[in-house]
Amino acid sequence: MKASPSLFVLAGLVLVACASESHDNPPRAAGGGVRSDIPSQAVMVGLYAYMADAASFTRCSTGTRYPVAMEGDHAALERAYLATPHEPGAPVLVTVQGRYESRPAMEGGPREHLIVDRFDGIWPDETCEKSGIDTPIRNTYWKLVELSGKTVRTQPDQREVHILLRTDTAEARGFAGCNSFNGGFVLEGTTLRFTEFAATQAACPYLEEETAFFAALGAVTSYRILGETLLLMSDSTPVARLRAVYF
């Protein structure tokens, strides 16, 4: 049974988009694109696979496949890959900062390896073909698919959790699991600020999940977009993953 609607305010949610551009895609506006907080080195987009102590990286822009050296920030990349659901040994799209250097190969003479200087992100829903899509953060229906590392599945009796940042009315609105919410937002360059975020308070079986969603929004400090995926971050930790939905 639904309780009487009321309003509550979520204040001070600030998203700061990272500043650097992707090497594999052209520079993009604040609404989309791969961004990194290390401007001195480009971000590379490619398919990473790991099995039997051997790792490979196939760069999306060229299709060239490289073995990955077990050094640098490879351990972080490997952990993220193993923690992401996929078929054993199946490639998953990742973004990294790194360089190519000659290393001894398992067979034959030395060959060029990828040295991962910094693991940037993992994008399990994306492909090389879609990674170049420039999806704007505004006027896009973003459906929640992962929250704090856990897959989000919409139940048969539930509306899907989503958020949309409009441009015609400068309004952010959506559905959090039990309640609709709305509020204002200010987007200036790569900074997004939500203002006077409010929601009705109705009882339903998914209040715990809704509370977690609002808590994640409150922890967000930056956002990332690659292809049709929006990643909300708290410092360097992903707190929510959303996918663009088209009607």
C-alpha positions as CSV (number, residue, x, y, z in Angstrom):
1,M,0.0,0.0,0.0
2,K,1.4,3.4,-0.9
3,A,2.1,5.9,1.7
4,S,1.1,9.6,1.3
5,P,3.4,11.3,-1.2
6,S,6.0,13.6,0.3
7,L,9.2,15.1,-0.8
8,F,12.7,14.9,0.2
9,V,15.8,16.7,-1.0
10,L,19.1,15.2,-2.1
11,A,21.6,18.0,-2.3
12,G,25.2,18.5,-3.3
13,L,25.5,15.8,-5.9
14,V,28.4,16.8,-8.1
15,L,29.7,14.9,-11.1
16,V,33.1,16.0,-12.4
17,A,33.9,14.5,-15.8
18,C,37.5,13.5,-16.3
19,A,39.5,15.7,-18.6
20,S,41.7,13.8,-21.1
21,E,40.6,12.5,-24.5
22,S,40.7,9.1,-26.1
23,H,43.5,8.2,-28.5
24,D,41.3,5.7,-30.4
25,N,38.3,8.1,-30.8
26,P,38.2,11.8,-31.8
27,P,37.9,14.4,-29.1
28,R,34.4,14.8,-27.8
29,A,32.3,17.4,-26.1
30,A,31.4,17.2,-22.4
31,G,28.4,15.0,-23.1
32,G,30.3,11.9,-24.2
33,G,33.6,10.1,-24.9
34,V,36.3,8.3,-23.0
35,R,38.0,10.6,-20.5
36,S,41.0,10.1,-18.2
37,D,42.4,12.1,-15.3
38,I,46.0,11.6,-16.6
39,P,46.3,14.1,-19.6
40,S,49.8,13.2,-20.5
41,Q,49.0,9.8,-22.0
42,A,46.3,8.8,-24.4
43,V,43.6,6.2,-23.5
44,M,43.6,3.1,-25.7
45,V,40.4,1.2,-26.4
46,G,40.5,-2.6,-27.1
47,L,39.4,-6.1,-26.3
48,Y,41.3,-7.8,-23.4
49,A,41.3,-11.5,-22.8
50,Y,43.1,-13.6,-20.1
51,M,43.5,-17.3,-19.8
52,A,46.1,-19.7,-18.5
53,D,48.5,-16.9,-17.4
54,A,48.4,-15.4,-20.8
55,A,46.8,-12.0,-21.7
56,S,46.1,-10.3,-25.0
57,F,44.9,-6.9,-26.1
58,T,43.3,-6.3,-29.5
59,R,43.2,-2.6,-30.2
60,C,39.9,-1.4,-31.6
61,S,41.4,1.3,-33.9
62,T,43.7,-1.1,-35.8
63,G,42.5,-4.6,-35.0
64,T,46.1,-5.5,-34.1
65,R,46.5,-8.1,-31.3
66,Y,49.3,-7.7,-28.7
67,P,50.4,-9.9,-25.8
68,V,50.1,-8.0,-22.5
69,A,53.2,-7.9,-20.2
70,M,52.6,-9.0,-16.6
71,E,53.9,-5.7,-15.2
72,G,52.8,-2.2,-14.6
73,D,49.1,-1.9,-13.8
74,H,48.2,-5.2,-15.4
75,A,47.3,-6.7,-12.1
76,A,44.4,-4.2,-11.7
77,L,43.2,-4.9,-15.2
78,E,43.4,-8.7,-14.6
79,R,41.4,-8.4,-11.4
80,A,38.7,-6.3,-13.0
81,Y,38.4,-8.8,-15.9
82,L,38.1,-11.8,-13.6
83,A,35.5,-10.0,-11.5
84,T,33.4,-9.3,-14.6
85,P,30.9,-12.0,-15.7
86,H,31.9,-13.5,-19.1
87,E,32.7,-16.8,-20.7
88,P,36.1,-18.2,-19.8
89,G,38.7,-16.5,-22.0
90,A,36.2,-14.3,-23.8
91,P,37.4,-10.8,-24.7
92,V,35.9,-7.8,-22.8
93,L,36.3,-4.2,-23.9
94,V,38.6,-2.2,-21.7
95,T,40.3,1.2,-21.7
96,V,43.9,1.5,-20.6
97,Q,46.8,3.9,-20.7
98,G,50.1,2.3,-21.8
99,R,52.8,1.8,-24.4
100,Y,54.3,-0.9,-26.6
101,E,57.7,-2.3,-25.9
102,S,59.6,-5.4,-27.1
103,R,59.6,-8.3,-24.7
104,P,60.6,-12.0,-25.0
105,A,57.8,-14.0,-26.5
106,M,56.6,-17.5,-25.4
107,E,57.5,-18.7,-28.9
108,G,60.0,-17.3,-31.3
109,G,62.0,-14.1,-30.8
110,P,61.1,-10.9,-29.0
111,R,57.8,-9.2,-30.0
112,E,56.0,-6.0,-29.2
113,H,53.9,-6.2,-25.9
114,L,51.4,-3.9,-24.4
115,I,52.7,-2.4,-21.1
116,V,49.7,-1.2,-19.0
117,D,50.7,1.9,-17.2
118,R,47.2,2.5,-15.9
119,F,44.1,0.5,-16.0
120,D,41.3,2.9,-17.0
121,G,38.0,1.0,-17.1
122,I,36.2,-2.1,-18.1
123,W,33.1,-2.0,-20.3
124,P,31.4,-5.4,-20.5
125,D,28.4,-4.2,-22.5
126,E,30.4,-2.5,-25.2
127,T,32.0,-3.6,-28.5
128,C,34.7,-2.0,-30.6
129,E,32.0,-1.1,-33.2
130,K,29.9,0.8,-30.6
131,S,32.8,2.3,-28.7
132,G,33.0,5.2,-31.2
133,I,29.4,6.2,-30.7
134,D,29.1,9.6,-29.2
135,T,26.2,9.4,-26.8
136,P,25.3,12.7,-25.1
137,I,24.7,12.7,-21.4
138,R,21.7,15.0,-21.9
139,N,18.4,13.9,-23.4
140,T,19.4,10.3,-23.2
141,Y,17.3,7.7,-21.2
142,W,19.9,6.0,-19.0
143,K,18.8,2.7,-17.6
144,L,20.6,1.4,-14.4
145,V,22.3,-2.0,-15.1
146,E,24.8,-2.2,-12.3
147,L,25.0,-0.8,-8.8
148,S,28.0,-1.1,-6.6
149,G,29.3,-4.0,-8.7
150,K,26.1,-5.9,-8.6
151,T,23.9,-6.5,-11.7
152,V,20.5,-4.8,-11.6
153,R,17.6,-6.7,-13.0
154,T,14.2,-5.2,-13.3
155,Q,11.5,-7.4,-11.8
156,P,8.2,-8.2,-13.6
157,D,6.2,-6.0,-11.3
158,Q,8.7,-3.1,-11.3
159,R,9.5,-0.2,-13.6
160,E,13.1,0.0,-14.6
161,V,15.4,2.4,-12.7
162,H,16.6,5.2,-14.9
163,I,17.5,8.8,-15.1
164,L,17.2,11.4,-17.9
165,L,18.8,14.9,-18.0
166,R,16.6,17.1,-20.2
167,T,17.8,20.2,-22.0
168,D,14.5,21.9,-22.8
169,T,13.6,22.4,-19.1
170,A,17.0,21.9,-17.4
171,E,15.3,19.1,-15.4
172,A,16.7,15.8,-14.2
173,R,14.1,13.2,-13.7
174,G,13.7,9.4,-13.4
175,F,12.6,6.4,-11.4
176,A,14.6,5.0,-8.5
177,G,12.9,1.6,-7.9
178,C,9.8,2.7,-6.0
179,N,9.5,6.4,-6.5
180,S,9.8,8.9,-9.3
181,F,12.2,11.7,-8.7
182,N,13.1,15.0,-10.3
183,G,15.2,18.1,-9.8
184,G,17.3,20.7,-11.5
185,F,20.8,20.4,-12.9
186,V,23.5,22.7,-14.1
187,L,26.0,21.4,-16.7
188,E,29.0,23.6,-17.2
189,G,31.8,22.1,-19.4
190,T,32.7,18.9,-17.7
191,T,30.9,19.6,-14.4
192,L,27.4,18.5,-13.7
193,R,25.5,19.5,-10.6
194,F,22.1,18.3,-9.4
195,T,20.0,20.8,-7.5
196,E,17.0,20.3,-5.2
197,F,16.7,16.6,-6.2
198,A,13.3,15.4,-4.8
199,A,11.3,12.2,-4.9
200,T,7.9,11.0,-3.7
201,Q,8.0,8.5,-0.9
202,A,5.8,5.4,-1.7
203,A,6.1,2.0,-0.1
204,C,7.1,-0.9,-2.3
205,P,9.2,-4.1,-2.0
206,Y,12.3,-2.4,-3.5
207,L,12.9,0.4,-1.1
208,E,16.3,-1.1,0.0
209,E,17.5,-1.0,-3.6
210,E,16.2,2.5,-4.1
211,T,18.0,3.7,-1.0
212,A,21.2,2.2,-2.4
213,F,20.7,3.9,-5.7
214,F,20.3,7.3,-4.0
215,A,23.3,6.6,-1.8
216,A,25.3,5.9,-4.9
217,L,24.2,9.1,-6.5
218,G,25.2,10.9,-3.4
219,A,28.7,9.4,-3.6
220,V,29.4,10.3,-7.3
221,T,32.3,12.6,-8.0
222,S,32.7,12.0,-11.8
223,Y,31.2,10.4,-14.8
224,R,32.5,8.5,-17.9
225,I,30.8,7.7,-21.2
226,L,32.0,5.1,-23.7
227,G,29.7,4.2,-26.6
228,E,26.3,3.7,-25.0
229,T,27.5,3.2,-21.4
230,L,27.5,5.8,-18.7
231,L,29.7,5.0,-15.7
232,L,29.2,7.0,-12.5
233,M,32.3,7.1,-10.3
234,S,33.1,7.9,-6.7
235,D,36.7,9.1,-6.9
236,S,38.3,6.1,-8.9
237,T,35.6,3.6,-7.9
238,P,32.6,2.8,-10.1
239,V,29.4,3.0,-8.2
240,A,26.8,2.7,-11.0
241,R,26.7,1.7,-14.6
242,L,23.9,2.8,-16.9
243,R,23.0,2.0,-20.5
244,A,21.4,4.2,-23.1
245,V,17.9,3.1,-24.1
246,Y,16.2,4.3,-27.3
247,F,12.5,4.3,-28.0
